[in-house]
Amino acid sequence: MGLPLGFSTAGDAANGLLFGWDIATLQKWALIYLGLSSLAFVVVWLVGYLRRN
């Protein structure tokens, strides 16, 4: 049987998660990562803008 290309339910995805995480933990840490990386992008952009002016 080949690797699945998609999941039909969140339960299907939860069965294959690394480190024994549940889907809620994965979503929480993904949102934290996306929030921090967005904040870092804004800070870098703002510092560049302030240094240019």
mmCIF file of the N, C-alpha and C atoms, coordinates in Angstrom:
data_MODEL
# 
_entry.id   MODEL 
# 
loop_
_atom_site.group_PDB 
_atom_site.id 
_atom_site.type_symbol 
_atom_site.label_atom_id 
_atom_site.label_alt_id 
_atom_site.label_comp_id 
_atom_site.label_asym_id 
_atom_site.label_entity_id 
_atom_site.label_seq_id 
_atom_site.pdbx_PDB_ins_code 
_atom_site.Cartn_x 
_atom_site.Cartn_y 
_atom_site.Cartn_z 
_atom_site.occupancy 
_atom_site.B_iso_or_equiv 
_atom_site.pdbx_formal_charge 
_atom_site.auth_seq_id 
_atom_site.auth_comp_id 
_atom_site.auth_asym_id 
_atom_site.auth_atom_id 
_atom_site.pdbx_PDB_model_num 
ATOM 1   N N  . MET A 1 1  ? 0.854   -1.179 0.000  1.00 0.00 ? 1  MET A N  1 
ATOM 2   C CA . MET A 1 1  ? 0.000   0.000  0.000  1.00 0.00 ? 1  MET A CA 1 
ATOM 3   C C  . MET A 1 1  ? 0.896   1.237  0.000  1.00 0.00 ? 1  MET A C  1 
ATOM 4   N N  . GLY A 1 2  ? 0.598   2.191  -0.858 1.00 0.00 ? 2  GLY A N  1 
ATOM 5   C CA . GLY A 1 2  ? 1.401   3.400  -0.978 1.00 0.00 ? 2  GLY A CA 1 
ATOM 6   C C  . GLY A 1 2  ? 1.087   4.420  0.103  1.00 0.00 ? 2  GLY A C  1 
ATOM 7   N N  . LEU A 1 3  ? 1.824   5.487  0.078  1.00 0.00 ? 3  LEU A N  1 
ATOM 8   C CA . LEU A 1 3  ? 1.588   6.571  1.027  1.00 0.00 ? 3  LEU A CA 1 
ATOM 9   C C  . LEU A 1 3  ? 0.324   7.329  0.653  1.00 0.00 ? 3  LEU A C  1 
ATOM 10  N N  . PRO A 1 4  ? -0.497  7.702  1.632  1.00 0.00 ? 4  PRO A N  1 
ATOM 11  C CA . PRO A 1 4  ? -1.704  8.468  1.312  1.00 0.00 ? 4  PRO A CA 1 
ATOM 12  C C  . PRO A 1 4  ? -1.345  9.898  0.895  1.00 0.00 ? 4  PRO A C  1 
ATOM 13  N N  . LEU A 1 5  ? -2.071  10.407 -0.077 1.00 0.00 ? 5  LEU A N  1 
ATOM 14  C CA . LEU A 1 5  ? -1.838  11.772 -0.538 1.00 0.00 ? 5  LEU A CA 1 
ATOM 15  C C  . LEU A 1 5  ? -2.725  12.776 0.176  1.00 0.00 ? 5  LEU A C  1 
ATOM 16  N N  . GLY A 1 6  ? -3.706  12.305 0.891  1.00 0.00 ? 6  GLY A N  1 
ATOM 17  C CA . GLY A 1 6  ? -4.595  13.199 1.616  1.00 0.00 ? 6  GLY A CA 1 
ATOM 18  C C  . GLY A 1 6  ? -5.312  12.420 2.706  1.00 0.00 ? 6  GLY A C  1 
ATOM 19  N N  . PHE A 1 7  ? -5.965  13.128 3.566  1.00 0.00 ? 7  PHE A N  1 
ATOM 20  C CA . PHE A 1 7  ? -6.710  12.516 4.660  1.00 0.00 ? 7  PHE A CA 1 
ATOM 21  C C  . PHE A 1 7  ? -8.175  12.892 4.509  1.00 0.00 ? 7  PHE A C  1 
ATOM 22  N N  . SER A 1 8  ? -9.051  11.973 4.819  1.00 0.00 ? 8  SER A N  1 
ATOM 23  C CA . SER A 1 8  ? -10.476 12.271 4.720  1.00 0.00 ? 8  SER A CA 1 
ATOM 24  C C  . SER A 1 8  ? -11.011 12.897 6.003  1.00 0.00 ? 8  SER A C  1 
ATOM 25  N N  . THR A 1 9  ? -10.376 12.631 7.135  1.00 0.00 ? 9  THR A N  1 
ATOM 26  C CA . THR A 1 9  ? -10.800 13.232 8.400  1.00 0.00 ? 9  THR A CA 1 
ATOM 27  C C  . THR A 1 9  ? -9.571  13.616 9.214  1.00 0.00 ? 9  THR A C  1 
ATOM 28  N N  . ALA A 1 10 ? -9.782  14.446 10.226 1.00 0.00 ? 10 ALA A N  1 
ATOM 29  C CA . ALA A 1 10 ? -8.684  14.814 11.125 1.00 0.00 ? 10 ALA A CA 1 
ATOM 30  C C  . ALA A 1 10 ? -8.202  13.594 11.912 1.00 0.00 ? 10 ALA A C  1 
ATOM 31  N N  . GLY A 1 11 ? -9.078  12.639 12.137 1.00 0.00 ? 11 GLY A N  1 
ATOM 32  C CA . GLY A 1 11 ? -8.686  11.419 12.834 1.00 0.00 ? 11 GLY A CA 1 
ATOM 33  C C  . GLY A 1 11 ? -7.672  10.605 12.049 1.00 0.00 ? 11 GLY A C  1 
ATOM 34  N N  . ASP A 1 12 ? -7.794  10.617 10.718 1.00 0.00 ? 12 ASP A N  1 
ATOM 35  C CA . ASP A 1 12 ? -6.814  9.920  9.883  1.00 0.00 ? 12 ASP A CA 1 
ATOM 36  C C  . ASP A 1 12 ? -5.441  10.547 10.039 1.00 0.00 ? 12 ASP A C  1 
ATOM 37  N N  . ALA A 1 13 ? -5.376  11.862 10.053 1.00 0.00 ? 13 ALA A N  1 
ATOM 38  C CA . ALA A 1 13 ? -4.098  12.562 10.199 1.00 0.00 ? 13 ALA A CA 1 
ATOM 39  C C  . ALA A 1 13 ? -3.517  12.341 11.589 1.00 0.00 ? 13 ALA A C  1 
ATOM 40  N N  . ALA A 1 14 ? -4.367  12.295 12.596 1.00 0.00 ? 14 ALA A N  1 
ATOM 41  C CA . ALA A 1 14 ? -3.898  12.157 13.974 1.00 0.00 ? 14 ALA A CA 1 
ATOM 42  C C  . ALA A 1 14 ? -3.204  10.818 14.204 1.00 0.00 ? 14 ALA A C  1 
ATOM 43  N N  . ASN A 1 15 ? -3.565  9.813  13.445 1.00 0.00 ? 15 ASN A N  1 
ATOM 44  C CA . ASN A 1 15 ? -2.950  8.494  13.637 1.00 0.00 ? 15 ASN A CA 1 
ATOM 45  C C  . ASN A 1 15 ? -1.496  8.460  13.207 1.00 0.00 ? 15 ASN A C  1 
ATOM 46  N N  . GLY A 1 16 ? -1.068  9.394  12.353 1.00 0.00 ? 16 GLY A N  1 
ATOM 47  C CA . GLY A 1 16 ? 0.288   9.355  11.835 1.00 0.00 ? 16 GLY A CA 1 
ATOM 48  C C  . GLY A 1 16 ? 1.186   10.468 12.324 1.00 0.00 ? 16 GLY A C  1 
ATOM 49  N N  . LEU A 1 17 ? 0.830   11.144 13.410 1.00 0.00 ? 17 LEU A N  1 
ATOM 50  C CA . LEU A 1 17 ? 1.625   12.271 13.888 1.00 0.00 ? 17 LEU A CA 1 
ATOM 51  C C  . LEU A 1 17 ? 2.887   11.804 14.599 1.00 0.00 ? 17 LEU A C  1 
ATOM 52  N N  . LEU A 1 18 ? 3.939   12.603 14.488 1.00 0.00 ? 18 LEU A N  1 
ATOM 53  C CA . LEU A 1 18 ? 5.205   12.298 15.143 1.00 0.00 ? 18 LEU A CA 1 
ATOM 54  C C  . LEU A 1 18 ? 5.135   12.575 16.635 1.00 0.00 ? 18 LEU A C  1 
ATOM 55  N N  . PHE A 1 19 ? 5.981   11.958 17.378 1.00 0.00 ? 19 PHE A N  1 
ATOM 56  C CA . PHE A 1 19 ? 6.167   12.175 18.818 1.00 0.00 ? 19 PHE A CA 1 
ATOM 57  C C  . PHE A 1 19 ? 4.916   11.881 19.637 1.00 0.00 ? 19 PHE A C  1 
ATOM 58  N N  . GLY A 1 20 ? 3.927   11.229 19.068 1.00 0.00 ? 20 GLY A N  1 
ATOM 59  C CA . GLY A 1 20 ? 2.717   10.907 19.800 1.00 0.00 ? 20 GLY A CA 1 
ATOM 60  C C  . GLY A 1 20 ? 1.830   12.103 20.102 1.00 0.00 ? 20 GLY A C  1 
ATOM 61  N N  . TRP A 1 21 ? 2.007   13.205 19.372 1.00 0.00 ? 21 TRP A N  1 
ATOM 62  C CA . TRP A 1 21 ? 1.183   14.398 19.595 1.00 0.00 ? 21 TRP A CA 1 
ATOM 63  C C  . TRP A 1 21 ? -0.240  14.150 19.123 1.00 0.00 ? 21 TRP A C  1 
ATOM 64  N N  . ASP A 1 22 ? -1.172  14.900 19.693 1.00 0.00 ? 22 ASP A N  1 
ATOM 65  C CA . ASP A 1 22 ? -2.517  14.894 19.152 1.00 0.00 ? 22 ASP A CA 1 
ATOM 66  C C  . ASP A 1 22 ? -2.664  16.098 18.220 1.00 0.00 ? 22 ASP A C  1 
ATOM 67  N N  . ILE A 1 23 ? -3.748  16.132 17.481 1.00 0.00 ? 23 ILE A N  1 
ATOM 68  C CA . ILE A 1 23 ? -3.921  17.145 16.446 1.00 0.00 ? 23 ILE A CA 1 
ATOM 69  C C  . ILE A 1 23 ? -4.027  18.548 17.055 1.00 0.00 ? 23 ILE A C  1 
ATOM 70  N N  . ALA A 1 24 ? -4.608  18.686 18.247 1.00 0.00 ? 24 ALA A N  1 
ATOM 71  C CA . ALA A 1 24 ? -4.738  19.995 18.889 1.00 0.00 ? 24 ALA A CA 1 
ATOM 72  C C  . ALA A 1 24 ? -3.372  20.564 19.261 1.00 0.00 ? 24 ALA A C  1 
ATOM 73  N N  . THR A 1 25 ? -2.469  19.725 19.732 1.00 0.00 ? 25 THR A N  1 
ATOM 74  C CA . THR A 1 25 ? -1.123  20.180 20.074 1.00 0.00 ? 25 THR A CA 1 
ATOM 75  C C  . THR A 1 25 ? -0.380  20.633 18.828 1.00 0.00 ? 25 THR A C  1 
ATOM 76  N N  . LEU A 1 26 ? -0.501  19.879 17.755 1.00 0.00 ? 26 LEU A N  1 
ATOM 77  C CA . LEU A 1 26 ? 0.148   20.252 16.499 1.00 0.00 ? 26 LEU A CA 1 
ATOM 78  C C  . LEU A 1 26 ? -0.376  21.591 15.994 1.00 0.00 ? 26 LEU A C  1 
ATOM 79  N N  . GLN A 1 27 ? -1.676  21.790 16.057 1.00 0.00 ? 27 GLN A N  1 
ATOM 80  C CA . GLN A 1 27 ? -2.266  23.051 15.606 1.00 0.00 ? 27 GLN A CA 1 
ATOM 81  C C  . GLN A 1 27 ? -1.808  24.210 16.480 1.00 0.00 ? 27 GLN A C  1 
ATOM 82  N N  . LYS A 1 28 ? -1.742  23.991 17.781 1.00 0.00 ? 28 LYS A N  1 
ATOM 83  C CA . LYS A 1 28 ? -1.314  25.051 18.689 1.00 0.00 ? 28 LYS A CA 1 
ATOM 84  C C  . LYS A 1 28 ? 0.111   25.486 18.385 1.00 0.00 ? 28 LYS A C  1 
ATOM 85  N N  . TRP A 1 29 ? 1.021   24.521 18.248 1.00 0.00 ? 29 TRP A N  1 
ATOM 86  C CA . TRP A 1 29 ? 2.422   24.866 17.991 1.00 0.00 ? 29 TRP A CA 1 
ATOM 87  C C  . TRP A 1 29 ? 2.628   25.428 16.595 1.00 0.00 ? 29 TRP A C  1 
ATOM 88  N N  . ALA A 1 30 ? 1.819   25.001 15.634 1.00 0.00 ? 30 ALA A N  1 
ATOM 89  C CA . ALA A 1 30 ? 1.907   25.580 14.284 1.00 0.00 ? 30 ALA A CA 1 
ATOM 90  C C  . ALA A 1 30 ? 1.490   27.044 14.316 1.00 0.00 ? 30 ALA A C  1 
ATOM 91  N N  . LEU A 1 31 ? 0.444   27.367 15.063 1.00 0.00 ? 31 LEU A N  1 
ATOM 92  C CA . LEU A 1 31 ? 0.001   28.761 15.169 1.00 0.00 ? 31 LEU A CA 1 
ATOM 93  C C  . LEU A 1 31 ? 1.016   29.614 15.916 1.00 0.00 ? 31 LEU A C  1 
ATOM 94  N N  . ILE A 1 32 ? 1.629   29.063 16.951 1.00 0.00 ? 32 ILE A N  1 
ATOM 95  C CA . ILE A 1 32 ? 2.670   29.802 17.672 1.00 0.00 ? 32 ILE A CA 1 
ATOM 96  C C  . ILE A 1 32 ? 3.846   30.080 16.747 1.00 0.00 ? 32 ILE A C  1 
ATOM 97  N N  . TYR A 1 33 ? 4.274   29.076 15.981 1.00 0.00 ? 33 TYR A N  1 
ATOM 98  C CA . TYR A 1 33 ? 5.381   29.257 15.036 1.00 0.00 ? 33 TYR A CA 1 
ATOM 99  C C  . TYR A 1 33 ? 5.039   30.306 13.984 1.00 0.00 ? 33 TYR A C  1 
ATOM 100 N N  . LEU A 1 34 ? 3.854   30.232 13.415 1.00 0.00 ? 34 LEU A N  1 
ATOM 101 C CA . LEU A 1 34 ? 3.461   31.201 12.391 1.00 0.00 ? 34 LEU A CA 1 
ATOM 102 C C  . LEU A 1 34 ? 3.368   32.611 12.966 1.00 0.00 ? 34 LEU A C  1 
ATOM 103 N N  . GLY A 1 35 ? 2.873   32.745 14.182 1.00 0.00 ? 35 GLY A N  1 
ATOM 104 C CA . GLY A 1 35 ? 2.796   34.052 14.818 1.00 0.00 ? 35 GLY A CA 1 
ATOM 105 C C  . GLY A 1 35 ? 4.169   34.646 15.083 1.00 0.00 ? 35 GLY A C  1 
ATOM 106 N N  . LEU A 1 36 ? 5.085   33.839 15.607 1.00 0.00 ? 36 LEU A N  1 
ATOM 107 C CA . LEU A 1 36 ? 6.436   34.336 15.891 1.00 0.00 ? 36 LEU A CA 1 
ATOM 108 C C  . LEU A 1 36 ? 7.197   34.673 14.616 1.00 0.00 ? 36 LEU A C  1 
ATOM 109 N N  . SER A 1 37 ? 7.044   33.857 13.578 1.00 0.00 ? 37 SER A N  1 
ATOM 110 C CA . SER A 1 37 ? 7.745   34.153 12.326 1.00 0.00 ? 37 SER A CA 1 
ATOM 111 C C  . SER A 1 37 ? 7.166   35.394 11.660 1.00 0.00 ? 37 SER A C  1 
ATOM 112 N N  . SER A 1 38 ? 5.868   35.619 11.774 1.00 0.00 ? 38 SER A N  1 
ATOM 113 C CA . SER A 1 38 ? 5.266   36.843 11.238 1.00 0.00 ? 38 SER A CA 1 
ATOM 114 C C  . SER A 1 38 ? 5.755   38.064 12.005 1.00 0.00 ? 38 SER A C  1 
ATOM 115 N N  . LEU A 1 39 ? 5.856   37.941 13.312 1.00 0.00 ? 39 LEU A N  1 
ATOM 116 C CA . LEU A 1 39 ? 6.361   39.040 14.129 1.00 0.00 ? 39 LEU A CA 1 
ATOM 117 C C  . LEU A 1 39 ? 7.809   39.351 13.776 1.00 0.00 ? 39 LEU A C  1 
ATOM 118 N N  . ALA A 1 40 ? 8.626   38.338 13.583 1.00 0.00 ? 40 ALA A N  1 
ATOM 119 C CA . ALA A 1 40 ? 10.024  38.550 13.194 1.00 0.00 ? 40 ALA A CA 1 
ATOM 120 C C  . ALA A 1 40 ? 10.110  39.231 11.833 1.00 0.00 ? 40 ALA A C  1 
ATOM 121 N N  . PHE A 1 41 ? 9.266   38.862 10.894 1.00 0.00 ? 41 PHE A N  1 
ATOM 122 C CA . PHE A 1 41 ? 9.246   39.499 9.584  1.00 0.00 ? 41 PHE A CA 1 
ATOM 123 C C  . PHE A 1 41 ? 8.921   40.983 9.709  1.00 0.00 ? 41 PHE A C  1 
ATOM 124 N N  . VAL A 1 42 ? 7.927   41.321 10.504 1.00 0.00 ? 42 VAL A N  1 
ATOM 125 C CA . VAL A 1 42 ? 7.541   42.723 10.683 1.00 0.00 ? 42 VAL A CA 1 
ATOM 126 C C  . VAL A 1 42 ? 8.665   43.504 11.348 1.00 0.00 ? 42 VAL A C  1 
ATOM 127 N N  . VAL A 1 43 ? 9.327   42.931 12.335 1.00 0.00 ? 43 VAL A N  1 
ATOM 128 C CA . VAL A 1 43 ? 10.433  43.610 13.014 1.00 0.00 ? 43 VAL A CA 1 
ATOM 129 C C  . VAL A 1 43 ? 11.576  43.870 12.042 1.00 0.00 ? 43 VAL A C  1 
ATOM 130 N N  . VAL A 1 44 ? 11.942  42.886 11.232 1.00 0.00 ? 44 VAL A N  1 
ATOM 131 C CA . VAL A 1 44 ? 13.021  43.074 10.258 1.00 0.00 ? 44 VAL A CA 1 
ATOM 132 C C  . VAL A 1 44 ? 12.637  44.145 9.247  1.00 0.00 ? 44 VAL A C  1 
ATOM 133 N N  . TRP A 1 45 ? 11.417  44.124 8.767  1.00 0.00 ? 45 TRP A N  1 
ATOM 134 C CA . TRP A 1 45 ? 10.953  45.126 7.813  1.00 0.00 ? 45 TRP A CA 1 
ATOM 135 C C  . TRP A 1 45 ? 10.982  46.513 8.446  1.00 0.00 ? 45 TRP A C  1 
ATOM 136 N N  . LEU A 1 46 ? 10.531  46.633 9.676  1.00 0.00 ? 46 LEU A N  1 
ATOM 137 C CA . LEU A 1 46 ? 10.488  47.924 10.365 1.00 0.00 ? 46 LEU A CA 1 
ATOM 138 C C  . LEU A 1 46 ? 11.888  48.464 10.625 1.00 0.00 ? 46 LEU A C  1 
ATOM 139 N N  . VAL A 1 47 ? 12.813  47.625 11.048 1.00 0.00 ? 47 VAL A N  1 
ATOM 140 C CA . VAL A 1 47 ? 14.194  48.060 11.278 1.00 0.00 ? 47 VAL A CA 1 
ATOM 141 C C  . VAL A 1 47 ? 14.815  48.539 9.969  1.00 0.00 ? 47 VAL A C  1 
ATOM 142 N N  . GLY A 1 48 ? 14.594  47.832 8.888  1.00 0.00 ? 48 GLY A N  1 
ATOM 143 C CA . GLY A 1 48 ? 15.109  48.252 7.593  1.00 0.00 ? 48 GLY A CA 1 
ATOM 144 C C  . GLY A 1 48 ? 14.525  49.576 7.152  1.00 0.00 ? 48 GLY A C  1 
ATOM 145 N N  . TYR A 1 49 ? 13.248  49.766 7.387  1.00 0.00 ? 49 TYR A N  1 
ATOM 146 C CA . TYR A 1 49 ? 12.586  51.021 7.026  1.00 0.00 ? 49 TYR A CA 1 
ATOM 147 C C  . TYR A 1 49 ? 13.139  52.187 7.843  1.00 0.00 ? 49 TYR A C  1 
ATOM 148 N N  . LEU A 1 50 ? 13.324  51.975 9.143  1.00 0.00 ? 50 LEU A N  1 
ATOM 149 C CA . LEU A 1 50 ? 13.824  53.045 10.009 1.00 0.00 ? 50 LEU A CA 1 
ATOM 150 C C  . LEU A 1 50 ? 15.281  53.377 9.704  1.00 0.00 ? 50 LEU A C  1 
ATOM 151 N N  . ARG A 1 51 ? 16.083  52.388 9.359  1.00 0.00 ? 51 ARG A N  1 
ATOM 152 C CA . ARG A 1 51 ? 17.493  52.644 9.029  1.00 0.00 ? 51 ARG A CA 1 
ATOM 153 C C  . ARG A 1 51 ? 17.631  53.384 7.705  1.00 0.00 ? 51 ARG A C  1 
ATOM 154 N N  . ARG A 1 52 ? 16.710  53.154 6.790  1.00 0.00 ? 52 ARG A N  1 
ATOM 155 C CA . ARG A 1 52 ? 16.770  53.811 5.493  1.00 0.00 ? 52 ARG A CA 1 
ATOM 156 C C  . ARG A 1 52 ? 16.416  55.288 5.606  1.00 0.00 ? 52 ARG A C  1 
ATOM 157 N N  . ASN A 1 53 ? 15.543  55.622 6.531  1.00 0.00 ? 53 ASN A N  1 
ATOM 158 C CA . ASN A 1 53 ? 15.096  57.026 6.684  1.00 0.00 ? 53 ASN A CA 1 
ATOM 159 C C  . ASN A 1 53 ? 15.902  57.789 7.680  1.00 0.00 ? 53 ASN A C  1 
# 
